[in-house]
C-alpha cells in the first residue's frame, strides 16, 4: 500500500472515531440536560465542520488546480 493511501485511511479512521465520540457526547448531553439545545447545536456545528473539511475537501477550493 502506498504511503498516500495509508495516510488517507488513517485520516478517515481518526475522523470516524472523532465523529463517534462527538455523537456519544451528543447523546449524553441530550439525555442528561433539560436545556441542552445550545450545547447540541455547538456539537452539531463541530461535526459538520469536520465532515466538510475532511470528506468534502473544501480547502481545495482556494488552491490552484494541479494536473
PDB file of N, CA, C, O and CB in Angstrom:
ATOM      1  N   UNK A   1       0.854  -1.166   0.000  1.00  0.00           N
ATOM      2  CA  UNK A   1       0.000   0.000   0.000  1.00  0.00           C
ATOM      3  C   UNK A   1       0.906   1.237   0.000  1.00  0.00           C
ATOM      4  O   UNK A   1       1.904   1.298   0.718  1.00  0.00           O
ATOM      5  CB  UNK A   1      -0.975  -0.006   1.231  1.00  0.00           C
ATOM      6  N   UNK A   2       0.538   2.195  -0.806  1.00  0.00           N
ATOM      7  CA  UNK A   2       1.346   3.397  -0.896  1.00  0.00           C
ATOM      8  C   UNK A   2       1.187   4.253   0.369  1.00  0.00           C
ATOM      9  O   UNK A   2       0.218   4.124   1.117  1.00  0.00           O
ATOM     10  CB  UNK A   2       0.960   4.206  -2.147  1.00  0.00           C
ATOM     11  N   UNK A   3       2.169   5.125   0.575  1.00  0.00           N
ATOM     12  CA  UNK A   3       2.158   5.991   1.763  1.00  0.00           C
ATOM     13  C   UNK A   3       0.960   6.935   1.752  1.00  0.00           C
ATOM     14  O   UNK A   3       0.365   7.188   2.799  1.00  0.00           O
ATOM     15  CB  UNK A   3       3.458   6.802   1.845  1.00  0.00           C
ATOM     16  N   UNK A   4       0.596   7.464   0.568  1.00  0.00           N
ATOM     17  CA  UNK A   4      -0.555   8.370   0.477  1.00  0.00           C
ATOM     18  C   UNK A   4      -1.851   7.663   0.827  1.00  0.00           C
ATOM     19  O   UNK A   4      -2.706   8.218   1.517  1.00  0.00           O
ATOM     20  CB  UNK A   4      -0.655   8.963  -0.923  1.00  0.00           C
ATOM     21  N   UNK A   5      -1.991   6.437   0.350  1.00  0.00           N
ATOM     22  CA  UNK A   5      -3.205   5.672   0.636  1.00  0.00           C
ATOM     23  C   UNK A   5      -3.301   5.351   2.130  1.00  0.00           C
ATOM     24  O   UNK A   5      -4.378   5.438   2.720  1.00  0.00           O
ATOM     25  CB  UNK A   5      -3.231   4.368  -0.194  1.00  0.00           C
ATOM     26  N   UNK A   6      -2.189   4.988   2.727  1.00  0.00           N
ATOM     27  CA  UNK A   6      -2.171   4.692   4.159  1.00  0.00           C
ATOM     28  C   UNK A   6      -2.518   5.935   4.968  1.00  0.00           C
ATOM     29  O   UNK A   6      -3.242   5.858   5.961  1.00  0.00           O
ATOM     30  CB  UNK A   6      -0.796   4.149   4.582  1.00  0.00           C
ATOM     31  N   UNK A   7      -1.999   7.078   4.539  1.00  0.00           N
ATOM     32  CA  UNK A   7      -2.293   8.335   5.229  1.00  0.00           C
ATOM     33  C   UNK A   7      -3.786   8.680   5.124  1.00  0.00           C
ATOM     34  O   UNK A   7      -4.386   9.151   6.090  1.00  0.00           O
ATOM     35  CB  UNK A   7      -1.438   9.481   4.641  1.00  0.00           C
ATOM     36  N   UNK A   8      -4.380   8.441   3.947  1.00  0.00           N
ATOM     37  CA  UNK A   8      -5.806   8.714   3.753  1.00  0.00           C
ATOM     38  C   UNK A   8      -6.669   7.790   4.620  1.00  0.00           C
ATOM     39  O   UNK A   8      -7.654   8.236   5.208  1.00  0.00           O
ATOM     40  CB  UNK A   8      -6.183   8.552   2.268  1.00  0.00           C
ATOM     41  N   UNK A   9      -6.303   6.509   4.699  1.00  0.00           N
ATOM     42  CA  UNK A   9      -7.049   5.575   5.550  1.00  0.00           C
ATOM     43  C   UNK A   9      -6.952   5.977   7.020  1.00  0.00           C
ATOM     44  O   UNK A   9      -7.946   5.945   7.746  1.00  0.00           O
ATOM     45  CB  UNK A   9      -6.526   4.139   5.362  1.00  0.00           C
ATOM     46  N   UNK A  10      -5.757   6.352   7.449  1.00  0.00           N
ATOM     47  CA  UNK A  10      -5.546   6.777   8.834  1.00  0.00           C
ATOM     48  C   UNK A  10      -6.378   8.011   9.149  1.00  0.00           C
ATOM     49  O   UNK A  10      -7.007   8.091  10.204  1.00  0.00           O
ATOM     50  CB  UNK A  10      -4.058   7.061   9.092  1.00  0.00           C
ATOM     51  N   UNK A  11      -6.380   8.973   8.231  1.00  0.00           N
ATOM     52  CA  UNK A  11      -7.165  10.196   8.447  1.00  0.00           C
ATOM     53  C   UNK A  11      -8.662   9.879   8.511  1.00  0.00           C
ATOM     54  O   UNK A  11      -9.383  10.437   9.338  1.00  0.00           O
ATOM     55  CB  UNK A  11      -6.887  11.220   7.323  1.00  0.00           C
ATOM     56  N   UNK A  12      -9.120   8.989   7.640  1.00  0.00           N
ATOM     57  CA  UNK A  12     -10.524   8.584   7.661  1.00  0.00           C
ATOM     58  C   UNK A  12     -10.902   7.887   8.948  1.00  0.00           C
ATOM     59  O   UNK A  12     -11.985   8.116   9.486  1.00  0.00           O
ATOM     60  CB  UNK A  12     -10.822   7.683   6.496  1.00  0.00           C
ATOM     61  N   UNK A  13     -10.014   7.031   9.450  1.00  0.00           N
ATOM     62  CA  UNK A  13     -10.281   6.313  10.691  1.00  0.00           C
ATOM     63  C   UNK A  13     -10.314   7.276  11.882  1.00  0.00           C
ATOM     64  O   UNK A  13     -11.191   7.177  12.741  1.00  0.00           O
ATOM     65  CB  UNK A  13      -9.219   5.221  10.915  1.00  0.00           C
ATOM     66  N   UNK A  14      -9.372   8.192  11.930  1.00  0.00           N
ATOM     67  CA  UNK A  14      -9.345   9.179  13.015  1.00  0.00           C
ATOM     68  C   UNK A  14     -10.603  10.046  12.976  1.00  0.00           C
ATOM     69  O   UNK A  14     -11.193  10.347  14.014  1.00  0.00           O
ATOM     70  CB  UNK A  14      -8.079  10.066  12.916  1.00  0.00           C
ATOM     71  N   UNK A  15     -11.002  10.440  11.780  1.00  0.00           N
ATOM     72  CA  UNK A  15     -12.213  11.245  11.631  1.00  0.00           C
ATOM     73  C   UNK A  15     -13.441  10.464  12.087  1.00  0.00           C
ATOM     74  O   UNK A  15     -14.303  11.003  12.781  1.00  0.00           O
ATOM     75  CB  UNK A  15     -12.383  11.696  10.171  1.00  0.00           C
ATOM     76  N   UNK A  16     -13.518   9.199  11.697  1.00  0.00           N
ATOM     77  CA  UNK A  16     -14.633   8.351  12.115  1.00  0.00           C
ATOM     78  C   UNK A  16     -14.702   8.241  13.636  1.00  0.00           C
ATOM     79  O   UNK A  16     -15.777   8.355  14.225  1.00  0.00           O
ATOM     80  CB  UNK A  16     -14.504   6.957  11.492  1.00  0.00           C
ATOM     81  N   UNK A  17     -13.556   8.019  14.265  1.00  0.00           N
ATOM     82  CA  UNK A  17     -13.533   7.894  15.722  1.00  0.00           C
ATOM     83  C   UNK A  17     -13.926   9.205  16.401  1.00  0.00           C
ATOM     84  O   UNK A  17     -14.650   9.198  17.397  1.00  0.00           O
ATOM     85  CB  UNK A  17     -12.145   7.456  16.193  1.00  0.00           C
ATOM     86  N   UNK A  18     -13.451  10.324  15.867  1.00  0.00           N
ATOM     87  CA  UNK A  18     -13.807  11.618  16.434  1.00  0.00           C
ATOM     88  C   UNK A  18     -15.306  11.876  16.293  1.00  0.00           C
ATOM     89  O   UNK A  18     -15.937  12.381  17.222  1.00  0.00           O
ATOM     90  CB  UNK A  18     -13.006  12.740  15.756  1.00  0.00           C
ATOM     91  N   UNK A  19     -15.881  11.532  15.135  1.00  0.00           N
ATOM     92  CA  UNK A  19     -17.324  11.699  14.943  1.00  0.00           C
ATOM     93  C   UNK A  19     -18.112  10.788  15.886  1.00  0.00           C
ATOM     94  O   UNK A  19     -19.175  11.168  16.376  1.00  0.00           O
ATOM     95  CB  UNK A  19     -17.707  11.405  13.481  1.00  0.00           C
ATOM     96  N   UNK A  20     -17.594   9.596  16.135  1.00  0.00           N
ATOM     97  CA  UNK A  20     -18.258   8.667  17.039  1.00  0.00           C
ATOM     98  C   UNK A  20     -18.261   9.232  18.464  1.00  0.00           C
ATOM     99  O   UNK A  20     -19.273   9.159  19.161  1.00  0.00           O
ATOM    100  CB  UNK A  20     -17.564   7.283  17.003  1.00  0.00           C
ATOM    101  N   UNK A  21     -17.139   9.789  18.888  1.00  0.00           N
ATOM    102  CA  UNK A  21     -17.054  10.387  20.225  1.00  0.00           C
ATOM    103  C   UNK A  21     -18.016  11.572  20.339  1.00  0.00           C
ATOM    104  O   UNK A  21     -18.699  11.729  21.351  1.00  0.00           O
ATOM    105  CB  UNK A  21     -15.602  10.840  20.528  1.00  0.00           C
ATOM    106  N   UNK A  22     -18.064  12.400  19.299  1.00  0.00           N
ATOM    107  CA  UNK A  22     -18.980  13.544  19.324  1.00  0.00           C
ATOM    108  C   UNK A  22     -20.441  13.099  19.348  1.00  0.00           C
ATOM    109  O   UNK A  22     -21.269  13.734  20.000  1.00  0.00           O
ATOM    110  CB  UNK A  22     -18.733  14.444  18.112  1.00  0.00           C
ATOM    111  N   UNK A  23     -20.757  12.032  18.656  1.00  0.00           N
ATOM    112  CA  UNK A  23     -22.126  11.511  18.654  1.00  0.00           C
ATOM    113  C   UNK A  23     -22.502  10.974  20.035  1.00  0.00           C
ATOM    114  O   UNK A  23     -23.622  11.177  20.502  1.00  0.00           O
ATOM    115  CB  UNK A  23     -22.282  10.404  17.591  1.00  0.00           C
ATOM    116  N   UNK A  24     -21.572  10.295  20.678  1.00  0.00           N
ATOM    117  CA  UNK A  24     -21.826   9.808  22.038  1.00  0.00           C
ATOM    118  C   UNK A  24     -22.015  10.991  22.990  1.00  0.00           C
ATOM    119  O   UNK A  24     -22.898  10.971  23.847  1.00  0.00           O
ATOM    120  CB  UNK A  24     -20.662   8.901  22.525  1.00  0.00           C
ATOM    121  N   UNK A  25     -21.182  12.017  22.833  1.00  0.00           N
ATOM    122  CA  UNK A  25     -21.328  13.218  23.663  1.00  0.00           C
ATOM    123  C   UNK A  25     -22.675  13.880  23.412  1.00  0.00           C
ATOM    124  O   UNK A  25     -23.319  14.361  24.345  1.00  0.00           O
ATOM    125  CB  UNK A  25     -20.188  14.216  23.384  1.00  0.00           C
ATOM    126  N   UNK A  26     -23.099  13.905  22.155  1.00  0.00           N
ATOM    127  CA  UNK A  26     -24.402  14.469  21.804  1.00  0.00           C
ATOM    128  C   UNK A  26     -25.528  13.721  22.513  1.00  0.00           C
ATOM    129  O   UNK A  26     -26.450  14.335  23.050  1.00  0.00           O
ATOM    130  CB  UNK A  26     -24.614  14.426  20.283  1.00  0.00           C
ATOM    131  N   UNK A  27     -25.448  12.412  22.510  1.00  0.00           N
ATOM    132  CA  UNK A  27     -26.463  11.587  23.166  1.00  0.00           C
ATOM    133  C   UNK A  27     -26.494  11.855  24.672  1.00  0.00           C
ATOM    134  O   UNK A  27     -27.562  12.017  25.262  1.00  0.00           O
ATOM    135  CB  UNK A  27     -26.196  10.095  22.898  1.00  0.00           C
ATOM    136  N   UNK A  28     -25.310  11.898  25.281  1.00  0.00           N
ATOM    137  CA  UNK A  28     -25.229  12.135  26.726  1.00  0.00           C
ATOM    138  C   UNK A  28     -25.802  13.502  27.083  1.00  0.00           C
ATOM    139  O   UNK A  28     -26.541  13.634  28.058  1.00  0.00           O
ATOM    140  CB  UNK A  28     -23.770  12.030  27.210  1.00  0.00           C
ATOM    141  N   UNK A  29     -25.463  14.509  26.299  1.00  0.00           N
ATOM    142  CA  UNK A  29     -25.983  15.862  26.551  1.00  0.00           C
ATOM    143  C   UNK A  29     -27.504  15.875  26.402  1.00  0.00           C
ATOM    144  O   UNK A  29     -28.202  16.467  27.226  1.00  0.00           O
ATOM    145  CB  UNK A  29     -25.336  16.892  25.580  1.00  0.00           C
ATOM    146  N   UNK A  30     -28.014  15.232  25.366  1.00  0.00           N
ATOM    147  CA  UNK A  30     -29.455  15.238  25.107  1.00  0.00           C
ATOM    148  C   UNK A  30     -30.231  14.521  26.206  1.00  0.00           C
ATOM    149  O   UNK A  30     -31.328  14.946  26.567  1.00  0.00           O
ATOM    150  CB  UNK A  30     -29.750  14.591  23.761  1.00  0.00           C
ATOM    151  N   UNK A  31     -29.678  13.452  26.732  1.00  0.00           N
ATOM    152  CA  UNK A  31     -30.382  12.669  27.740  1.00  0.00           C
ATOM    153  C   UNK A  31     -30.292  13.305  29.126  1.00  0.00           C
ATOM    154  O   UNK A  31     -31.264  13.270  29.882  1.00  0.00           O
ATOM    155  CB  UNK A  31     -29.823  11.259  27.782  1.00  0.00           C
ATOM    156  N   UNK A  32     -29.156  13.878  29.466  1.00  0.00           N
ATOM    157  CA  UNK A  32     -28.927  14.332  30.841  1.00  0.00           C
ATOM    158  C   UNK A  32     -29.252  15.789  31.124  1.00  0.00           C
ATOM    159  O   UNK A  32     -29.442  16.157  32.283  1.00  0.00           O
ATOM    160  CB  UNK A  32     -27.529  14.100  31.189  1.00  0.00           C
ATOM    161  N   UNK A  33     -29.319  16.619  30.106  1.00  0.00           N
ATOM    162  CA  UNK A  33     -29.564  18.039  30.342  1.00  0.00           C
ATOM    163  C   UNK A  33     -30.903  18.437  29.724  1.00  0.00           C
ATOM    164  O   UNK A  33     -31.188  18.108  28.573  1.00  0.00           O
ATOM    165  CB  UNK A  33     -28.414  18.903  29.758  1.00  0.00           C
ATOM    166  N   UNK A  34     -31.719  19.148  30.501  1.00  0.00           N
ATOM    167  CA  UNK A  34     -33.042  19.531  30.002  1.00  0.00           C
ATOM    168  C   UNK A  34     -32.965  20.705  29.022  1.00  0.00           C
ATOM    169  O   UNK A  34     -33.693  20.734  28.030  1.00  0.00           O
ATOM    170  CB  UNK A  34     -33.957  19.893  31.170  1.00  0.00           C
ATOM    171  N   UNK A  35     -32.102  21.655  29.295  1.00  0.00           N
ATOM    172  CA  UNK A  35     -31.969  22.825  28.427  1.00  0.00           C
ATOM    173  C   UNK A  35     -30.653  22.727  27.662  1.00  0.00           C
ATOM    174  O   UNK A  35     -29.713  23.478  27.926  1.00  0.00           O
ATOM    175  CB  UNK A  35     -32.033  24.149  29.254  1.00  0.00           C
ATOM    176  N   UNK A  36     -30.594  21.809  26.725  1.00  0.00           N
ATOM    177  CA  UNK A  36     -29.319  21.488  26.088  1.00  0.00           C
ATOM    178  C   UNK A  36     -29.238  21.894  24.620  1.00  0.00           C
ATOM    179  O   UNK A  36     -28.320  21.460  23.924  1.00  0.00           O
ATOM    180  CB  UNK A  36     -29.064  20.028  26.203  1.00  0.00           C
ATOM    181  N   UNK A  37     -30.155  22.700  24.136  1.00  0.00           N
ATOM    182  CA  UNK A  37     -30.196  23.000  22.707  1.00  0.00           C
ATOM    183  C   UNK A  37     -28.934  23.713  22.226  1.00  0.00           C
ATOM    184  O   UNK A  37     -28.466  23.460  21.116  1.00  0.00           O
ATOM    185  CB  UNK A  37     -31.411  23.847  22.392  1.00  0.00           C
ATOM    186  N   UNK A  38     -28.383  24.595  23.047  1.00  0.00           N
ATOM    187  CA  UNK A  38     -27.172  25.319  22.640  1.00  0.00           C
ATOM    188  C   UNK A  38     -25.978  24.375  22.571  1.00  0.00           C
ATOM    189  O   UNK A  38     -25.191  24.440  21.626  1.00  0.00           O
ATOM    190  CB  UNK A  38     -26.877  26.474  23.617  1.00  0.00           C
ATOM    191  N   UNK A  39     -25.836  23.503  23.556  1.00  0.00           N
ATOM    192  CA  UNK A  39     -24.728  22.535  23.532  1.00  0.00           C
ATOM    193  C   UNK A  39     -24.867  21.585  22.353  1.00  0.00           C
ATOM    194  O   UNK A  39     -23.876  21.259  21.700  1.00  0.00           O
ATOM    195  CB  UNK A  39     -24.674  21.736  24.848  1.00  0.00           C
ATOM    196  N   UNK A  40     -26.078  21.140  22.076  1.00  0.00           N
ATOM    197  CA  UNK A  40     -26.290  20.249  20.933  1.00  0.00           C
ATOM    198  C   UNK A  40     -25.980  20.957  19.617  1.00  0.00           C
ATOM    199  O   UNK A  40     -25.422  20.355  18.700  1.00  0.00           O
ATOM    200  CB  UNK A  40     -27.733  19.730  20.921  1.00  0.00           C
ATOM    201  N   UNK A  41     -26.339  22.216  19.528  1.00  0.00           N
ATOM    202  CA  UNK A  41     -26.066  22.993  18.324  1.00  0.00           C
ATOM    203  C   UNK A  41     -24.559  23.150  18.116  1.00  0.00           C
ATOM    204  O   UNK A  41     -24.077  23.049  16.987  1.00  0.00           O
ATOM    205  CB  UNK A  41     -26.743  24.374  18.410  1.00  0.00           C
ATOM    206  N   UNK A  42     -23.819  23.395  19.185  1.00  0.00           N
ATOM    207  CA  UNK A  42     -22.362  23.534  19.086  1.00  0.00           C
ATOM    208  C   UNK A  42     -21.717  22.225  18.647  1.00  0.00           C
ATOM    209  O   UNK A  42     -20.828  22.222  17.795  1.00  0.00           O
ATOM    210  CB  UNK A  42     -21.771  23.984  20.431  1.00  0.00           C
ATOM    211  N   UNK A  43     -22.162  21.120  19.223  1.00  0.00           N
ATOM    212  CA  UNK A  43     -21.626  19.813  18.829  1.00  0.00           C
ATOM    213  C   UNK A  43     -21.957  19.531  17.364  1.00  0.00           C
ATOM    214  O   UNK A  43     -21.112  19.017  16.632  1.00  0.00           O
ATOM    215  CB  UNK A  43     -22.193  18.689  19.737  1.00  0.00           C
ATOM    216  N   UNK A  44     -23.158  19.854  16.934  1.00  0.00           N
ATOM    217  CA  UNK A  44     -23.554  19.645  15.540  1.00  0.00           C
ATOM    218  C   UNK A  44     -22.700  20.492  14.588  1.00  0.00           C
ATOM    219  O   UNK A  44     -22.326  20.027  13.511  1.00  0.00           O
ATOM    220  CB  UNK A  44     -25.043  19.982  15.355  1.00  0.00           C
ATOM    221  N   UNK A  45     -22.398  21.718  14.980  1.00  0.00           N
ATOM    222  CA  UNK A  45     -21.542  22.569  14.140  1.00  0.00           C
ATOM    223  C   UNK A  45     -20.129  22.015  14.035  1.00  0.00           C
ATOM    224  O   UNK A  45     -19.526  22.061  12.963  1.00  0.00           O
ATOM    225  CB  UNK A  45     -21.496  23.992  14.696  1.00  0.00           C
ATOM    226  N   UNK A  46     -19.600  21.497  15.120  1.00  0.00           N
ATOM    227  CA  UNK A  46     -18.269  20.893  15.093  1.00  0.00           C
ATOM    228  C   UNK A  46     -18.256  19.674  14.173  1.00  0.00           C
ATOM    229  O   UNK A  46     -17.333  19.494  13.378  1.00  0.00           O
ATOM    230  CB  UNK A  46     -17.824  20.496  16.518  1.00  0.00           C
ATOM    231  N   UNK A  47     -19.292  18.837  14.288  1.00  0.00           N
ATOM    232  CA  UNK A  47     -19.371  17.655  13.422  1.00  0.00           C
ATOM    233  C   UNK A  47     -19.502  18.040  11.953  1.00  0.00           C
ATOM    234  O   UNK A  47     -18.866  17.435  11.089  1.00  0.00           O
ATOM    235  CB  UNK A  47     -20.553  16.777  13.833  1.00  0.00           C
ATOM    236  N   UNK A  48     -20.322  19.043  11.671  1.00  0.00           N
ATOM    237  CA  UNK A  48     -20.496  19.488  10.287  1.00  0.00           C
ATOM    238  C   UNK A  48     -19.198  20.048   9.723  1.00  0.00           C
ATOM    239  O   UNK A  48     -18.839  19.757   8.582  1.00  0.00           O
ATOM    240  CB  UNK A  48     -21.603  20.542  10.199  1.00  0.00           C
ATOM    241  N   UNK A  49     -18.498  20.844  10.512  1.00  0.00           N
ATOM    242  CA  UNK A  49     -17.227  21.411  10.046  1.00  0.00           C
ATOM    243  C   UNK A  49     -16.203  20.322   9.781  1.00  0.00           C
ATOM    244  O   UNK A  49     -15.448  20.402   8.813  1.00  0.00           O
ATOM    245  CB  UNK A  49     -16.676  22.404  11.069  1.00  0.00           C
ATOM    246  N   UNK A  50     -16.170  19.315  10.622  1.00  0.00           N
ATOM    247  CA  UNK A  50     -15.244  18.204  10.435  1.00  0.00           C
ATOM    248  C   UNK A  50     -15.556  17.435   9.154  1.00  0.00           C
ATOM    249  O   UNK A  50     -14.649  17.097   8.393  1.00  0.00           O
ATOM    250  CB  UNK A  50     -15.295  17.264  11.639  1.00  0.00           C
ATOM    251  N   UNK A  51     -16.822  17.161   8.918  1.00  0.00           N
ATOM    252  CA  UNK A  51     -17.226  16.438   7.713  1.00  0.00           C
ATOM    253  C   UNK A  51     -16.912  17.249   6.461  1.00  0.00           C
ATOM    254  O   UNK A  51     -16.391  16.713   5.483  1.00  0.00           O
ATOM    255  CB  UNK A  51     -18.722  16.104   7.764  1.00  0.00           C
ATOM    256  N   UNK A  52     -17.225  18.531   6.494  1.00  0.00           N
ATOM    257  CA  UNK A  52     -16.973  19.392   5.331  1.00  0.00           C
ATOM    258  C   UNK A  52     -15.477  19.463   5.038  1.00  0.00           C
ATOM    259  O   UNK A  52     -15.072  19.384   3.878  1.00  0.00           O
ATOM    260  CB  UNK A  52     -17.541  20.812   5.569  1.00  0.00           C
ATOM    261  N   UNK A  53     -14.667  19.609   6.058  1.00  0.00           N
ATOM    262  CA  UNK A  53     -13.227  19.752   5.864  1.00  0.00           C
ATOM    263  C   UNK A  53     -12.583  18.458   5.379  1.00  0.00           C
ATOM    264  O   UNK A  53     -11.772  18.477   4.454  1.00  0.00           O
ATOM    265  CB  UNK A  53     -12.569  20.200   7.155  1.00  0.00           C
ATOM    266  N   UNK A  54     -12.939  17.339   5.997  1.00  0.00           N
ATOM    267  CA  UNK A  54     -12.249  16.082   5.707  1.00  0.00           C
ATOM    268  C   UNK A  54     -12.813  15.385   4.470  1.00  0.00           C
ATOM    269  O   UNK A  54     -12.045  14.961   3.606  1.00  0.00           O
ATOM    270  CB  UNK A  54     -12.340  15.153   6.903  1.00  0.00           C
ATOM    271  N   UNK A  55     -14.123  15.258   4.367  1.00  0.00           N
ATOM    272  CA  UNK A  55     -14.698  14.450   3.304  1.00  0.00           C
ATOM    273  C   UNK A  55     -15.092  15.245   2.059  1.00  0.00           C
ATOM    274  O   UNK A  55     -15.136  14.687   0.963  1.00  0.00           O
ATOM    275  CB  UNK A  55     -15.890  13.734   3.826  1.00  0.00           C
ATOM    276  N   UNK A  56     -15.374  16.521   2.210  1.00  0.00           N
ATOM    277  CA  UNK A  56     -15.778  17.322   1.059  1.00  0.00           C
ATOM    278  C   UNK A  56     -14.620  18.136   0.490  1.00  0.00           C
ATOM    279  O   UNK A  56     -14.765  18.778  -0.549  1.00  0.00           O
ATOM    280  CB  UNK A  56     -16.915  18.248   1.445  1.00  0.00           C
ATOM    281  N   UNK A  57     -13.480  18.112   1.159  1.00  0.00           N
ATOM    282  CA  UNK A  57     -12.256  18.750   0.669  1.00  0.00           C
ATOM    283  C   UNK A  57     -12.469  20.219   0.307  1.00  0.00           C
ATOM    284  O   UNK A  57     -12.035  20.661  -0.756  1.00  0.00           O
ATOM    285  CB  UNK A  57     -11.730  17.999  -0.542  1.00  0.00           C
ATOM    286  N   UNK A  58     -13.115  20.959   1.158  1.00  0.00           N
ATOM    287  CA  UNK A  58     -13.413  22.364   0.909  1.00  0.00           C
ATOM    288  C   UNK A  58     -12.136  23.183   0.794  1.00  0.00           C
ATOM    289  O   UNK A  58     -12.109  24.175   0.066  1.00  0.00           O
ATOM    290  CB  UNK A  58     -14.299  22.926   2.017  1.00  0.00           C
ATOM    291  N   UNK A  59     -11.089  22.794   1.489  1.00  0.00           N
ATOM    292  CA  UNK A  59      -9.843  23.559   1.437  1.00  0.00           C
ATOM    293  C   UNK A  59      -9.254  23.593   0.028  1.00  0.00           C
ATOM    294  O   UNK A  59      -8.476  24.493  -0.290  1.00  0.00           O
ATOM    295  CB  UNK A  59      -8.827  22.970   2.405  1.00  0.00           C
ATOM    296  N   UNK A  60      -9.608  22.642  -0.807  1.00  0.00           N
ATOM    297  CA  UNK A  60      -9.111  22.619  -2.193  1.00  0.00           C
ATOM    298  C   UNK A  60      -9.720  23.719  -3.061  1.00  0.00           C
ATOM    299  O   UNK A  60      -9.196  24.015  -4.135  1.00  0.00           O
ATOM    300  CB  UNK A  60      -9.399  21.268  -2.821  1.00  0.00           C
ATOM    301  N   UNK A  61     -10.807  24.321  -2.617  1.00  0.00           N
ATOM    302  CA  UNK A  61     -11.451  25.365  -3.405  1.00  0.00           C
ATOM    303  C   UNK A  61     -10.567  26.583  -3.593  1.00  0.00           C
ATOM    304  O   UNK A  61     -10.665  27.279  -4.604  1.00  0.00           O
ATOM    305  CB  UNK A  61     -12.740  25.775  -2.755  1.00  0.00           C
ATOM    306  N   UNK A  62      -9.697  26.844  -2.611  1.00  0.00           N
ATOM    307  CA  UNK A  62      -8.872  28.042  -2.661  1.00  0.00           C
ATOM    308  C   UNK A  62      -7.452  27.769  -3.130  1.00  0.00           C
ATOM    309  O   UNK A  62      -6.629  28.684  -3.160  1.00  0.00           O
ATOM    310  CB  UNK A  62      -8.836  28.688  -1.313  1.00  0.00           C
ATOM    311  N   UNK A  63      -7.154  26.559  -3.488  1.00  0.00           N
ATOM    312  CA  UNK A  63      -5.842  26.213  -4.026  1.00  0.00           C
ATOM    313  C   UNK A  63      -5.928  26.184  -5.548  1.00  0.00           C
ATOM    314  O   UNK A  63      -6.999  25.994  -6.124  1.00  0.00           O
ATOM    315  CB  UNK A  63      -5.348  24.842  -3.470  1.00  0.00           C
ATOM    316  N   UNK A  64      -4.801  26.372  -6.168  1.00  0.00           N
ATOM    317  CA  UNK A  64      -4.761  26.276  -7.623  1.00  0.00           C
ATOM    318  C   UNK A  64      -4.952  24.842  -8.080  1.00  0.00           C
ATOM    319  O   UNK A  64      -4.748  23.900  -7.315  1.00  0.00           O
ATOM    320  CB  UNK A  64      -3.445  26.824  -8.158  1.00  0.00           C
ATOM    321  N   UNK A  65      -5.340  24.690  -9.322  1.00  0.00           N
ATOM    322  CA  UNK A  65      -5.544  23.345  -9.850  1.00  0.00           C
ATOM    323  C   UNK A  65      -4.213  22.687 -10.157  1.00  0.00           C
ATOM    324  O   UNK A  65      -3.272  23.339 -10.610  1.00  0.00           O
ATOM    325  CB  UNK A  65      -6.418  23.382 -11.105  1.00  0.00           C
ATOM    326  N   UNK A  66      -4.146  21.386  -9.905  1.00  0.00           N
ATOM    327  CA  UNK A  66      -2.945  20.641 -10.260  1.00  0.00           C
ATOM    328  C   UNK A  66      -3.327  19.590 -11.305  1.00  0.00           C
ATOM    329  O   UNK A  66      -4.405  18.998 -11.255  1.00  0.00           O
ATOM    330  CB  UNK A  66      -2.292  19.977  -8.996  1.00  0.00           C
ATOM    331  N   UNK A  67      -2.445  19.387 -12.213  1.00  0.00           N
ATOM    332  CA  UNK A  67      -2.718  18.451 -13.312  1.00  0.00           C
ATOM    333  C   UNK A  67      -1.873  17.235 -13.228  1.00  0.00           C
ATOM    334  O   UNK A  67      -1.979  16.349 -14.076  1.00  0.00           O
ATOM    335  CB  UNK A  67      -2.505  19.105 -14.637  1.00  0.00           C
TER     336      UNK A  67
END
